[in-house]
Amino acid sequence: METPAKPNSHLDPAAGRRPKSRRAKVIGGVIAVAAMAGLGGLAWYLTHQPPAAMPGAPAGAGGPGGGAGAGGRRGMPATTVGVATAEKADIPVTLEALGTVTAATTTTVRPQVSGILQKVLFKEGQMVKAGQVLAQIDPRQFEMALLQASGQRQRDEAQLENARLTLERYNTLLKQDSIARQDVDTQAALVKQLEGTVMTDRAAEGMARLNLGYTKVIAPISGRVGLRVVDIGNLVGSGDANGIALITQVSPIDVEFAIPQDTVPRLMQRIGETAPLPAVALDRTRTNTLASGKFAALDNQVDTQTGTVKAKARFDNDKSALFPSQFVNVRLELRTIKDAVMVPVNAVRHGAKGDFVWVLKQDRTVTMRSITRGEATVDTVQIASGLQAGEKVITEGADRLKEGAKVTLPGAGSHHGAAGTAGAKGADGAAPAGEHRRRKEQAAAQ
């Protein structure tokens, strides 16, 4: 009778194991079910707890029975917003336009007689005064012409004097009845003829003297001389297109600009007042003031292509900050609004019913207030109606607000956060028992 072979334990490890008992399997299943139930309970507990209140939120805002938060749902934290106070200020009502600097007067200096240019007595770009000599033309031929005219005049004056003496003698003889009446009349006519000749000679002499004076080319206006267009030794004359120099008057100087036709009535109303209308010239960035002046004139018709009206302002330009053909920004100060209620631009919003602002009340809730806009500056806007000075308006975070919503101010977060931390601990600085129990459950779940 053969004996069964024993399994080789060192060759088959599974052969040496004992099968698990039924009791052990039941205990393991119970433990697994209990662990899963604990994890599920912990998850439900964490997901159904109210969120912690935001710093500075009113007590109980998100707890059971609390009111709706800023988002309009129960338990939501209050929205942190930016706040500004409506203040009274005097604001100028201005009209701005892009303009071009134009010289008040521009003159091309041309010689009035023809001749050889002997001297140029100015430097390019220098300031000259009216009456200042700019150039000299060769005067010799004009001096000779003056001498010739003077000699002709003196000769004719001598003949006139002789004719007058003869006429006096004829009149004496006529009284003595020693000469015919016809001879006296003939001599009187000769005297008148010679008087006319002398008058013509005097005019010719004056013209010669005037031409001699024209050999000195003078500046007709005060201003800045441009670049020279002719050199010494050239033959110049009154028919030259470019002349000798170009003078531009830079003080005072004008700025021409165009304004929309809709603003013309307001401008006309302001022009009708006795006080002058101030004008300011700014650079292209509108940051630096170049010159101060006053409104000068308004055109008499509207440009049908652009819908604008041309206007002009005049500036003293003492510092020569304005240059002809320069582009500048013109600002006209039409009037000044006294004690206007002003708020930041980002506080005013637009809705279906028009413009409105969010007003912060004493209990840190907000309400929507319809307003009417007024004049505006770069960063502020006037509230013509609907808001009083001293009221606080929301400038940031207004997109998440609803009527009656609670809000949190930026500076109140640290104070309320410290109070909440102190309230969460006991008198001895230790956390309450409920907090210890929650921490243990979280550790067990992990």
DRENDO-1510 file (C-alpha; in Angstrom, 1 decimal, always signed):
<recs>
REC; n; res; u; v; w
REC; 1; MET; +0.0; +0.0; +0.0 .
REC; 2; GLU; +1.5; +3.2; -1.2 .
REC; 3; THR; +1.7; +6.2; +1.1 .
REC; 4; PRO; +0.6; +9.6; -0.5 .
REC; 5; ALA; +3.5; +11.9; -1.2 .
REC; 6; LYS; +3.7; +15.0; +1.0 .
REC; 7; PRO; +3.7; +18.3; -0.7 .
REC; 8; ASN; +7.1; +19.9; -1.1 .
REC; 9; SER; +6.6; +23.0; +1.0 .
REC; 10; HIS; +9.7; +24.7; -0.2 .
REC; 11; LEU; +8.7; +24.3; -3.8 .
REC; 12; ASP; +5.0; +25.4; -3.5 .
REC; 13; PRO; +4.5; +28.2; -1.0 .
REC; 14; ALA; +0.7; +28.2; -1.4 .
REC; 15; ALA; +0.6; +24.6; -0.3 .
REC; 16; GLY; +1.8; +25.4; +3.1 .
REC; 17; ARG; -0.9; +28.1; +3.9 .
REC; 18; ARG; -4.0; +27.5; +5.9 .
REC; 19; PRO; -7.3; +28.5; +4.5 .
REC; 20; LYS; -8.9; +31.5; +6.1 .
REC; 21; SER; -11.7; +31.0; +8.4 .
REC; 22; ARG; -15.2; +32.3; +7.8 .
REC; 23; ARG; -15.1; +34.5; +10.9 .
REC; 24; ALA; -12.1; +36.4; +9.7 .
REC; 25; LYS; -13.8; +37.1; +6.4 .
REC; 26; VAL; -16.9; +38.5; +8.1 .
REC; 27; ILE; -14.8; +40.8; +10.4 .
REC; 28; GLY; -12.9; +42.2; +7.4 .
REC; 29; GLY; -16.0; +43.0; +5.5 .
REC; 30; VAL; -17.6; +44.8; +8.5 .
REC; 31; ILE; -14.4; +46.9; +8.9 .
REC; 32; ALA; -14.4; +47.9; +5.3 .
REC; 33; VAL; -18.1; +48.8; +5.4 .
REC; 34; ALA; -17.6; +50.9; +8.5 .
REC; 35; ALA; -14.6; +52.7; +6.9 .
REC; 36; MET; -16.6; +53.6; +3.8 .
REC; 37; ALA; -19.5; +54.8; +6.0 .
REC; 38; GLY; -17.2; +57.1; +8.0 .
REC; 39; LEU; -15.7; +58.6; +4.8 .
REC; 40; GLY; -19.2; +59.2; +3.5 .
REC; 41; GLY; -20.3; +60.9; +6.7 .
REC; 42; LEU; -17.2; +63.1; +6.8 .
REC; 43; ALA; -17.8; +64.2; +3.2 .
REC; 44; TRP; -21.4; +65.1; +3.9 .
REC; 45; TYR; -20.3; +67.1; +7.0 .
REC; 46; LEU; -17.8; +69.1; +5.1 .
REC; 47; THR; -20.0; +69.9; +2.1 .
REC; 48; HIS; -23.0; +71.0; +4.3 .
REC; 49; GLN; -21.1; +73.3; +6.6 .
REC; 50; PRO; -21.7; +77.1; +6.0 .
REC; 51; PRO; -18.7; +79.0; +4.6 .
REC; 52; ALA; -16.6; +81.0; +6.9 .
REC; 53; ALA; -17.7; +84.7; +7.0 .
REC; 54; MET; -15.6; +87.1; +5.1 .
REC; 55; PRO; -13.5; +89.6; +7.2 .
REC; 56; GLY; -15.7; +92.5; +8.2 .
REC; 57; ALA; -19.0; +90.7; +7.4 .
REC; 58; PRO; -21.9; +91.1; +9.8 .
REC; 59; ALA; -22.3; +88.3; +12.3 .
REC; 60; GLY; -24.7; +85.6; +11.2 .
REC; 61; ALA; -24.8; +86.8; +7.6 .
REC; 62; GLY; -24.1; +83.4; +6.3 .
REC; 63; GLY; -25.4; +81.2; +9.1 .
REC; 64; PRO; -28.7; +79.5; +9.4 .
REC; 65; GLY; -31.6; +81.9; +9.1 .
REC; 66; GLY; -29.2; +84.6; +7.9 .
REC; 67; GLY; -30.1; +87.1; +5.2 .
REC; 68; ALA; -29.0; +87.0; +1.6 .
REC; 69; GLY; -25.5; +88.0; +0.8 .
REC; 70; ALA; -24.1; +90.3; -1.9 .
REC; 71; GLY; -24.7; +87.6; -4.5 .
REC; 72; GLY; -28.3; +87.2; -3.4 .
REC; 73; ARG; -27.9; +83.6; -2.1 .
REC; 74; ARG; -28.1; +82.5; +1.4 .
REC; 75; GLY; -24.7; +82.1; +3.0 .
REC; 76; MET; -22.7; +84.0; +0.4 .
REC; 77; PRO; -20.0; +86.4; +1.8 .
REC; 78; ALA; -20.3; +90.2; +1.5 .
REC; 79; THR; -18.6; +91.9; -1.5 .
REC; 80; THR; -15.6; +94.0; -0.9 .
REC; 81; VAL; -16.1; +97.4; -2.7 .
REC; 82; GLY; -14.3; +100.7; -3.3 .
REC; 83; VAL; -16.0; +103.8; -1.9 .
REC; 84; ALA; -15.7; +107.5; -2.7 .
REC; 85; THR; -17.5; +110.5; -1.2 .
REC; 86; ALA; -19.4; +113.0; -3.3 .
REC; 87; GLU; -17.7; +116.4; -2.8 .
REC; 88; LYS; -18.5; +120.0; -3.9 .
REC; 89; ALA; -16.0; +121.7; -6.1 .
REC; 90; ASP; -15.8; +124.5; -8.7 .
REC; 91; ILE; -15.3; +123.1; -12.1 .
REC; 92; PRO; -14.6; +125.1; -15.3 .
REC; 93; VAL; -16.7; +124.4; -18.4 .
REC; 94; THR; -14.3; +124.2; -21.2 .
REC; 95; LEU; -14.3; +123.7; -25.0 .
REC; 96; GLU; -11.3; +122.0; -26.5 .
REC; 97; ALA; -10.2; +121.8; -30.2 .
REC; 98; LEU; -7.2; +121.1; -32.3 .
REC; 99; GLY; -5.7; +124.2; -33.8 .
REC; 100; THR; -2.9; +125.5; -36.1 .
REC; 101; VAL; -0.7; +128.4; -35.1 .
REC; 102; THR; -0.8; +131.1; -37.8 .
REC; 103; ALA; +1.1; +134.4; -37.9 .
REC; 104; ALA; -0.9; +137.5; -37.3 .
REC; 105; THR; +0.9; +139.1; -40.2 .
REC; 106; THR; +3.3; +137.7; -42.9 .
REC; 107; THR; +5.2; +140.0; -45.3 .
REC; 108; THR; +7.5; +139.2; -48.2 .
REC; 109; VAL; +10.0; +142.1; -48.3 .
REC; 110; ARG; +10.7; +143.1; -52.0 .
REC; 111; PRO; +12.7; +146.0; -53.2 .
REC; 112; GLN; +10.7; +148.8; -54.8 .
REC; 113; VAL; +13.5; +149.8; -57.3 .
REC; 114; SER; +15.8; +147.7; -59.4 .
REC; 115; GLY; +19.5; +147.6; -58.8 .
REC; 116; ILE; +22.5; +145.7; -57.6 .
REC; 117; LEU; +22.3; +144.5; -54.0 .
REC; 118; GLN; +25.2; +146.0; -52.1 .
REC; 119; LYS; +24.6; +145.0; -48.5 .
REC; 120; VAL; +22.5; +142.6; -46.5 .
REC; 121; LEU; +22.1; +144.0; -43.0 .
REC; 122; PHE; +20.2; +141.1; -41.3 .
REC; 123; LYS; +20.9; +137.6; -40.1 .
REC; 124; GLU; +18.7; +134.7; -40.9 .
REC; 125; GLY; +16.2; +134.0; -38.2 .
REC; 126; GLN; +16.7; +137.2; -36.2 .
REC; 127; MET; +14.0; +139.4; -34.8 .
REC; 128; VAL; +13.6; +142.8; -36.5 .
REC; 129; LYS; +11.6; +145.9; -35.8 .
REC; 130; ALA; +9.5; +147.9; -38.2 .
REC; 131; GLY; +11.6; +150.5; -40.0 .
REC; 132; GLN; +14.8; +148.6; -39.6 .
REC; 133; VAL; +17.1; +148.6; -42.7 .
REC; 134; LEU; +17.5; +145.1; -44.0 .
REC; 135; ALA; +19.4; +145.6; -47.3 .
REC; 136; GLN; +21.1; +148.3; -49.4 .
REC; 137; ILE; +20.8; +148.7; -53.2 .
REC; 138; ASP; +23.4; +150.6; -55.2 .
REC; 139; PRO; +22.1; +154.2; -55.0 .
REC; 140; ARG; +24.4; +156.0; -57.5 .
REC; 141; GLN; +22.1; +156.0; -60.5 .
REC; 142; PHE; +19.2; +157.2; -58.3 .
REC; 143; GLU; +21.4; +160.0; -56.9 .
REC; 144; MET; +22.2; +161.1; -60.5 .
REC; 145; ALA; +18.5; +161.1; -61.3 .
REC; 146; LEU; +17.8; +163.2; -58.3 .
REC; 147; LEU; +20.4; +165.8; -59.3 .
REC; 148; GLN; +18.9; +165.9; -62.9 .
REC; 149; ALA; +15.4; +166.5; -61.5 .
REC; 150; SER; +16.6; +169.2; -59.2 .
REC; 151; GLY; +18.4; +171.0; -62.0 .
REC; 152; GLN; +15.4; +170.9; -64.2 .
REC; 153; ARG; +13.3; +172.4; -61.5 .
REC; 154; GLN; +15.7; +175.2; -60.7 .
REC; 155; ARG; +15.9; +176.2; -64.4 .
REC; 156; ASP; +12.1; +176.3; -64.8 .
REC; 157; GLU; +11.7; +178.2; -61.6 .
REC; 158; ALA; +14.1; +180.9; -62.9 .
REC; 159; GLN; +12.1; +181.2; -66.1 .
REC; 160; LEU; +8.9; +181.5; -64.1 .
REC; 161; GLU; +10.5; +184.3; -62.0 .
REC; 162; ASN; +11.5; +186.2; -65.1 .
REC; 163; ALA; +8.0; +185.8; -66.6 .
REC; 164; ARG; +6.4; +187.2; -63.5 .
REC; 165; LEU; +8.6; +190.3; -63.5 .
REC; 166; THR; +7.7; +190.9; -67.2 .
REC; 167; LEU; +4.1; +190.6; -66.4 .
REC; 168; GLU; +4.4; +193.2; -63.6 .
REC; 169; ARG; +6.0; +195.7; -66.1 .
REC; 170; TYR; +3.3; +195.0; -68.7 .
REC; 171; ASN; +0.6; +195.7; -66.1 .
REC; 172; THR; +2.3; +199.1; -65.3 .
REC; 173; LEU; +2.4; +200.0; -69.0 .
REC; 174; LEU; -1.2; +199.0; -69.4 .
REC; 175; LYS; -2.3; +201.4; -66.7 .
REC; 176; GLN; -0.4; +204.2; -68.6 .
REC; 177; ASP; -2.1; +203.1; -71.8 .
REC; 178; SER; +1.3; +202.4; -73.4 .
REC; 179; ILE; +0.9; +198.8; -74.3 .
REC; 180; ALA; -1.8; +196.7; -75.9 .
REC; 181; ARG; -4.1; +194.6; -73.8 .
REC; 182; GLN; -3.2; +191.5; -75.8 .
REC; 183; ASP; +0.4; +191.5; -74.9 .
REC; 184; VAL; -0.5; +191.6; -71.2 .
REC; 185; ASP; -2.8; +188.6; -71.6 .
REC; 186; THR; -0.1; +186.6; -73.4 .
REC; 187; GLN; +2.5; +187.2; -70.7 .
REC; 188; ALA; +0.0; +186.2; -68.0 .
REC; 189; ALA; -0.6; +182.9; -69.8 .
REC; 190; LEU; +3.1; +182.3; -70.1 .
REC; 191; VAL; +3.4; +182.8; -66.3 .
REC; 192; LYS; +0.8; +180.1; -65.7 .
REC; 193; GLN; +2.4; +177.7; -68.1 .
REC; 194; LEU; +5.8; +178.1; -66.3 .
REC; 195; GLU; +4.1; +177.5; -62.9 .
REC; 196; GLY; +2.8; +174.2; -64.2 .
REC; 197; THR; +6.2; +173.3; -65.5 .
REC; 198; VAL; +7.8; +174.0; -62.1 .
REC; 199; MET; +5.1; +171.9; -60.4 .
REC; 200; THR; +5.9; +169.0; -62.7 .
REC; 201; ASP; +9.6; +169.4; -62.0 .
REC; 202; ARG; +9.0; +169.4; -58.3 .
REC; 203; ALA; +7.1; +166.1; -58.6 .
REC; 204; ALA; +9.9; +164.6; -60.7 .
REC; 205; GLU; +12.4; +165.7; -58.1 .
REC; 206; GLY; +10.3; +164.2; -55.4 .
REC; 207; MET; +10.0; +160.9; -57.3 .
REC; 208; ALA; +13.8; +160.8; -57.8 .
REC; 209; ARG; +14.3; +161.4; -54.1 .
REC; 210; LEU; +11.8; +158.7; -53.2 .
REC; 211; ASN; +13.5; +156.2; -55.5 .
REC; 212; LEU; +16.8; +157.1; -53.8 .
REC; 213; GLY; +15.2; +156.3; -50.5 .
REC; 214; TYR; +14.0; +153.0; -51.8 .
REC; 215; THR; +17.5; +151.8; -52.2 .
REC; 216; LYS; +17.4; +151.1; -48.5 .
REC; 217; VAL; +15.1; +148.2; -48.1 .
REC; 218; ILE; +13.4; +148.5; -44.7 .
REC; 219; ALA; +11.2; +146.1; -42.6 .
REC; 220; PRO; +7.6; +147.0; -42.9 .
REC; 221; ILE; +6.6; +145.0; -39.8 .
REC; 222; SER; +8.2; +143.7; -36.7 .
REC; 223; GLY; +8.8; +140.0; -36.5 .
REC; 224; ARG; +11.2; +137.1; -37.3 .
REC; 225; VAL; +13.1; +137.1; -40.5 .
REC; 226; GLY; +13.2; +133.8; -42.4 .
REC; 227; LEU; +16.0; +132.3; -44.5 .
REC; 228; ARG; +17.7; +134.6; -47.0 .
REC; 229; VAL; +16.9; +134.0; -50.6 .
REC; 230; VAL; +19.2; +136.4; -52.4 .
REC; 231; ASP; +22.9; +137.2; -52.0 .
REC; 232; ILE; +25.1; +140.3; -52.4 .
REC; 233; GLY; +25.8; +141.3; -56.0 .
REC; 234; ASN; +22.6; +140.1; -57.5 .
REC; 235; LEU; +20.3; +142.3; -59.5 .
REC; 236; VAL; +17.0; +142.6; -57.6 .
REC; 237; GLY; +13.8; +144.3; -58.5 .
REC; 238; SER; +10.2; +144.7; -57.5 .
REC; 239; GLY; +9.1; +141.9; -59.8 .
REC; 240; ASP; +11.1; +139.2; -57.8 .
REC; 241; ALA; +8.7; +136.5; -56.5 .
REC; 242; ASN; +10.7; +135.6; -53.5 .
REC; 243; GLY; +11.9; +139.1; -52.6 .
REC; 244; ILE; +14.8; +139.6; -50.2 .
REC; 245; ALA; +13.3; +138.1; -47.0 .
REC; 246; LEU; +10.1; +136.9; -45.4 .
REC; 247; ILE; +9.1; +138.4; -42.1 .
REC; 248; THR; +6.6; +136.7; -39.9 .
REC; 249; GLN; +5.0; +138.4; -36.9 .
REC; 250; VAL; +5.2; +136.1; -33.9 .
REC; 251; SER; +4.0; +138.4; -31.1 .
REC; 252; PRO; +1.1; +138.6; -31.0 .
REC; 253; ILE; +0.2; +135.4; -32.8 .
REC; 254; ASP; -3.0; +133.6; -33.7 .
REC; 255; VAL; -4.3; +130.1; -33.5 .
REC; 256; GLU; -7.0; +129.0; -35.9 .
REC; 257; PHE; -9.2; +126.0; -34.9 .
REC; 258; ALA; -12.7; +124.6; -35.7 .
REC; 259; ILE; -15.5; +123.9; -33.2 .
REC; 260; PRO; -18.6; +121.7; -33.7 .
REC; 261; GLN; -21.7; +123.6; -34.9 .
REC; 262; ASP; -23.6; +122.3; -31.9 .
REC; 263; THR; -21.4; +124.3; -29.5 .
REC; 264; VAL; -21.7; +127.5; -31.4 .
REC; 265; PRO; -24.8; +128.8; -29.4 .
REC; 266; ARG; -23.0; +128.4; -26.1 .
REC; 267; LEU; -19.9; +130.1; -27.5 .
REC; 268; MET; -22.0; +133.0; -28.9 .
REC; 269; GLN; -23.7; +133.4; -25.6 .
REC; 270; ARG; -20.3; +133.7; -23.8 .
REC; 271; ILE; -18.9; +136.0; -26.5 .
REC; 272; GLY; -21.8; +138.4; -25.9 .
REC; 273; GLU; -20.7; +139.0; -22.3 .
REC; 274; THR; -18.4; +141.9; -21.5 .
REC; 275; ALA; -15.6; +139.9; -19.9 .
REC; 276; PRO; -13.1; +138.5; -22.4 .
REC; 277; LEU; -13.1; +134.8; -23.1 .
REC; 278; PRO; -9.9; +133.2; -21.8 .
REC; 279; ALA; -8.0; +130.8; -24.1 .
REC; 280; VAL; -5.1; +128.4; -23.3 .
REC; 281; ALA; -2.8; +126.8; -25.8 .
REC; 282; LEU; -1.6; +123.3; -24.9 .
REC; 283; ASP; +0.9; +121.0; -26.5 .
REC; 284; ARG; -0.1; +117.8; -28.3 .
REC; 285; THR; -0.1; +115.8; -25.1 .
REC; 286; ARG; -2.3; +118.3; -23.3 .
REC; 287; THR; +0.0; +118.4; -20.4 .
REC; 288; ASN; +2.1; +121.5; -20.8 .
REC; 289; THR; +0.6; +125.0; -21.2 .
REC; 290; LEU; +2.4; +126.9; -24.0 .
REC; 291; ALA; +0.6; +130.3; -23.8 .
REC; 292; SER; -2.4; +132.1; -22.5 .
REC; 293; GLY; -4.5; +134.5; -24.4 .
REC; 294; LYS; -8.1; +135.3; -25.3 .
REC; 295; PHE; -10.7; +134.5; -27.9 .
REC; 296; ALA; -10.5; +136.7; -31.0 .
REC; 297; ALA; -13.1; +136.0; -33.7 .
REC; 298; LEU; -15.7; +133.5; -35.0 .
REC; 299; ASP; -16.3; +132.8; -38.6 .
REC; 300; ASN; -19.7; +133.7; -40.2 .
REC; 301; GLN; -20.6; +130.3; -41.7 .
REC; 302; VAL; -20.6; +126.6; -41.1 .
REC; 303; ASP; -18.4; +124.3; -43.2 .
REC; 304; THR; -21.0; +121.9; -44.7 .
REC; 305; GLN; -18.4; +119.2; -45.2 .
REC; 306; THR; -17.2; +119.0; -41.6 .
REC; 307; GLY; -20.1; +120.5; -39.7 .
REC; 308; THR; -17.7; +122.9; -37.9 .
REC; 309; VAL; -17.1; +126.6; -37.7 .
REC; 310; LYS; -13.7; +128.2; -37.8 .
REC; 311; ALA; -12.6; +130.4; -34.9 .
REC; 312; LYS; -9.4; +132.3; -33.9 .
REC; 313; ALA; -7.7; +133.0; -30.6 .
REC; 314; ARG; -4.9; +135.5; -30.1 .
REC; 315; PHE; -1.9; +135.0; -27.8 .
REC; 316; ASP; +0.9; +137.4; -26.8 .
REC; 317; ASN; +3.5; +134.7; -27.2 .
REC; 318; ASP; +6.0; +136.6; -25.1 .
REC; 319; LYS; +8.1; +133.5; -24.6 .
REC; 320; SER; +8.0; +132.5; -28.3 .
REC; 321; ALA; +6.5; +129.1; -27.3 .
REC; 322; LEU; +4.1; +129.2; -30.3 .
REC; 323; PHE; +5.6; +128.8; -33.8 .
REC; 324; PRO; +3.8; +129.4; -37.1 .
REC; 325; SER; +2.1; +126.2; -38.6 .
REC; 326; GLN; +2.5; +124.4; -35.2 .
REC; 327; PHE; -0.3; +122.1; -34.1 .
REC; 328; VAL; -1.6; +122.8; -30.6 .
REC; 329; ASN; -4.7; +122.1; -28.5 .
REC; 330; VAL; -6.9; +125.1; -27.7 .
REC; 331; ARG; -9.0; +125.2; -24.5 .
REC; 332; LEU; -11.6; +127.9; -24.1 .
REC; 333; GLU; -13.0; +128.4; -20.6 .
REC; 334; LEU; -16.7; +129.2; -21.2 .
REC; 335; ARG; -17.8; +129.5; -17.5 .
REC; 336; THR; -17.2; +128.0; -14.0 .
REC; 337; ILE; -19.8; +126.0; -12.2 .
REC; 338; LYS; -19.8; +126.8; -8.4 .
REC; 339; ASP; -20.2; +124.1; -5.7 .
REC; 340; ALA; -20.8; +121.3; -8.2 .
REC; 341; VAL; -21.3; +117.8; -6.7 .
REC; 342; MET; -18.5; +115.7; -8.1 .
REC; 343; VAL; -17.8; +111.9; -8.0 .
REC; 344; PRO; -15.3; +109.8; -9.8 .
REC; 345; VAL; -16.1; +108.7; -13.3 .
REC; 346; ASN; -16.1; +105.0; -12.5 .
REC; 347; ALA; -18.9; +105.6; -9.9 .
REC; 348; VAL; -21.5; +106.5; -12.6 .
REC; 349; ARG; -23.0; +103.5; -14.4 .
REC; 350; HIS; -25.6; +103.2; -17.2 .
REC; 351; GLY; -28.6; +100.9; -17.1 .
REC; 352; ALA; -31.9; +100.4; -18.9 .
REC; 353; LYS; -33.4; +103.3; -17.1 .
REC; 354; GLY; -30.5; +105.7; -17.6 .
REC; 355; ASP; -27.5; +106.7; -15.4 .
REC; 356; PHE; -27.3; +105.6; -11.8 .
REC; 357; VAL; -24.9; +105.2; -8.9 .
REC; 358; TRP; -24.7; +102.7; -6.0 .
REC; 359; VAL; -25.1; +104.6; -2.7 .
REC; 360; LEU; -23.6; +103.2; +0.5 .
REC; 361; LYS; -26.0; +103.6; +3.5 .
REC; 362; GLN; -25.1; +103.7; +7.2 .
REC; 363; ASP; -25.8; +100.0; +7.7 .
REC; 364; ARG; -23.3; +99.1; +5.0 .
REC; 365; THR; -26.0; +98.1; +2.5 .
REC; 366; VAL; -26.2; +99.6; -0.9 .
REC; 367; THR; -29.1; +101.1; -2.9 .
REC; 368; MET; -29.4; +102.1; -6.5 .
REC; 369; ARG; -29.9; +105.8; -7.1 .
REC; 370; SER; -30.9; +107.4; -10.5 .
REC; 371; ILE; -28.9; +110.5; -11.3 .
REC; 372; THR; -28.4; +113.1; -14.0 .
REC; 373; ARG; -25.0; +113.7; -15.4 .
REC; 374; GLY; -23.6; +117.2; -15.8 .
REC; 375; GLU; -20.2; +118.5; -17.0 .
REC; 376; ALA; -17.2; +116.1; -16.8 .
REC; 377; THR; -13.5; +116.5; -16.4 .
REC; 378; VAL; -10.7; +113.9; -17.0 .
REC; 379; ASP; -11.4; +111.8; -13.9 .
REC; 380; THR; -14.6; +113.2; -12.3 .
REC; 381; VAL; -18.1; +113.9; -13.4 .
REC; 382; GLN; -20.7; +116.3; -12.1 .
REC; 383; ILE; -24.0; +115.0; -10.7 .
REC; 384; ALA; -26.6; +117.6; -11.6 .
REC; 385; SER; -29.4; +115.9; -9.7 .
REC; 386; GLY; -30.0; +112.7; -7.6 .
REC; 387; LEU; -27.0; +112.9; -5.2 .
REC; 388; GLN; -26.0; +115.2; -2.3 .
REC; 389; ALA; -22.5; +116.2; -1.3 .
REC; 390; GLY; -21.2; +113.9; +1.5 .
REC; 391; GLU; -23.0; +110.8; +0.4 .
REC; 392; LYS; -20.8; +107.8; -0.4 .
REC; 393; VAL; -20.9; +106.0; -3.7 .
REC; 394; ILE; -19.4; +102.7; -4.9 .
REC; 395; THR; -16.5; +103.0; -7.3 .
REC; 396; GLU; -15.3; +99.4; -7.5 .
REC; 397; GLY; -17.0; +96.0; -7.3 .
REC; 398; ALA; -20.4; +97.4; -8.4 .
REC; 399; ASP; -20.9; +94.6; -11.0 .
REC; 400; ARG; -21.7; +92.1; -8.3 .
REC; 401; LEU; -24.2; +94.3; -6.3 .
REC; 402; LYS; -27.9; +94.0; -5.9 .
REC; 403; GLU; -30.4; +96.2; -4.1 .
REC; 404; GLY; -30.0; +96.0; -0.3 .
REC; 405; ALA; -26.8; +93.9; -0.6 .
REC; 406; LYS; -24.3; +94.0; +2.3 .
REC; 407; VAL; -20.8; +95.1; +1.4 .
REC; 408; THR; -17.4; +95.2; +3.0 .
REC; 409; LEU; -15.1; +98.2; +3.0 .
REC; 410; PRO; -11.4; +97.6; +2.2 .
REC; 411; GLY; -10.1; +99.0; +5.5 .
REC; 412; ALA; -12.4; +96.9; +7.7 .
REC; 413; GLY; -11.1; +93.4; +6.8 .
REC; 414; SER; -8.2; +93.1; +9.3 .
REC; 415; HIS; -10.3; +94.3; +12.3 .
REC; 416; HIS; -13.1; +91.9; +11.8 .
REC; 417; GLY; -10.8; +89.0; +11.0 .
REC; 418; ALA; -9.0; +89.5; +14.3 .
REC; 419; ALA; -12.3; +89.5; +16.2 .
REC; 420; GLY; -13.4; +86.3; +14.5 .
REC; 421; THR; -10.2; +84.6; +15.4 .
REC; 422; ALA; -10.5; +85.6; +19.0 .
REC; 423; GLY; -14.1; +84.4; +19.1 .
REC; 424; ALA; -13.1; +81.0; +17.8 .
REC; 425; LYS; -10.9; +80.4; +20.9 .
REC; 426; GLY; -11.7; +80.0; +24.5 .
REC; 427; ALA; -10.7; +82.3; +27.3 .
REC; 428; ASP; -7.4; +80.4; +27.8 .
REC; 429; GLY; -6.5; +80.7; +24.1 .
REC; 430; ALA; -7.4; +77.0; +23.3 .
REC; 431; ALA; -9.7; +75.9; +20.6 .
REC; 432; PRO; -13.2; +74.7; +21.6 .
REC; 433; ALA; -14.1; +71.1; +22.0 .
REC; 434; GLY; -16.0; +71.1; +18.7 .
REC; 435; GLU; -12.9; +72.2; +16.9 .
REC; 436; HIS; -10.9; +69.4; +18.4 .
REC; 437; ARG; -13.5; +66.8; +17.4 .
REC; 438; ARG; -13.5; +68.2; +13.8 .
REC; 439; ARG; -9.8; +68.0; +13.6 .
REC; 440; LYS; -9.8; +64.3; +14.8 .
REC; 441; GLU; -12.4; +63.4; +12.2 .
REC; 442; GLN; -10.3; +65.0; +9.5 .
REC; 443; ALA; -7.2; +63.1; +10.7 .
REC; 444; ALA; -9.1; +59.8; +10.7 .
REC; 445; ALA; -10.4; +60.3; +7.2 .
REC; 446; GLN; -6.9; +60.9; +6.0 .
</recs>
